[in-house]
């Protein structure tokens, strides 16, 4: 299976609606996804996903739906070089 790494920015009502916690839970439920999620100062959420290509694709699709309490208006995906340097999926704090 091909490995992949992406950086995703999500716009909409995505802060203060448990988006980071739901993203972490979705990544852990998917299994085999490493990375992190954090709030940005401009109100967006940013996440990095690393893992099998199909699992990363499912996480991107999950981001299009997001937290049940939020609203996703836009998801931007930037492919990055797979590094394999992430071991878990974490919530990062601080902007």
C-alpha positions in Angstrom: 0.0 0.0 0.0 1.3 3.4 -1.0 2.0 5.9 1.9 0.8 9.5 1.8 1.1 12.7 3.7 -1.3 15.7 3.4 -1.8 19.0 5.2 -5.4 20.0 5.4 -7.0 23.4 6.3 -10.6 23.5 7.2 -12.7 26.6 7.1 -16.2 27.3 8.5 -17.4 27.1 12.1 -14.7 24.7 13.2 -13.4 26.2 16.4 -15.2 25.8 19.7 -17.2 22.8 18.3 -14.8 20.0 19.4 -13.5 19.7 15.8 -10.0 18.8 17.0 -11.2 16.1 19.4 -13.5 14.6 16.8 -10.7 14.6 14.3 -8.4 12.8 16.7 -11.1 10.3 17.5 -11.7 9.7 13.7 -8.0 9.2 13.1 -7.7 6.8 16.0 -10.8 4.9 14.8 -9.4 4.7 11.3 -6.2 3.2 12.7 -2.8 3.6 11.1 -3.1 7.4 10.8 -0.4 9.5 12.3 -0.3 13.3 12.5 -1.8 16.2 14.4 -4.6 18.8 14.4 -4.6 22.3 15.7 -6.5 25.6 15.7 -5.2 28.5 13.6 -5.3 32.1 14.7 -7.6 33.0 11.7 -10.4 30.6 12.8 -9.5 27.7 10.6 -8.3 24.3 11.7 -5.1 22.7 10.3 -4.3 19.0 10.3 -1.6 16.7 9.0 -2.4 13.1 8.1 0.1 10.4 7.3 -0.6 6.8 6.5 -1.9 4.4 3.8 -3.2 6.3 0.9 -6.8 5.0 1.3 -6.9 5.8 5.0 -5.6 9.4 4.4 -8.3 9.8 1.7 -11.0 8.7 4.2 -9.7 11.3 6.7 -9.9 14.0 4.1 -13.5 13.0 3.4 -14.2 13.0 7.1 -12.9 16.6 7.3 -15.5 17.6 4.7 -18.3 16.5 7.2 -16.5 17.4 10.4 -17.8 17.7 13.9 -21.6 17.3 14.4 -21.6 20.7 16.1 -19.7 22.6 13.4 -20.1 23.6 9.8 -17.4 23.0 7.2 -17.4 25.5 4.3 -14.1 24.6 2.7 -11.4 22.0 2.8 -8.0 22.7 1.2 -5.6 19.8 0.8 -1.9 20.1 0.1 0.1 17.0 -0.6 3.5 16.8 1.1 6.4 14.4 0.9 5.7 11.4 3.1 8.2 11.4 5.9 7.1 8.6 8.3 8.3 10.7 11.2 5.0 10.8 13.1 4.1 8.0 15.5 0.7 8.9 16.8 -2.2 11.4 16.3 -2.3 14.3 18.6 -4.1 17.6 19.3 -1.7 20.5 19.2 -2.4 23.5 21.4 -1.3 27.0 20.7 -1.5 28.8 17.4 
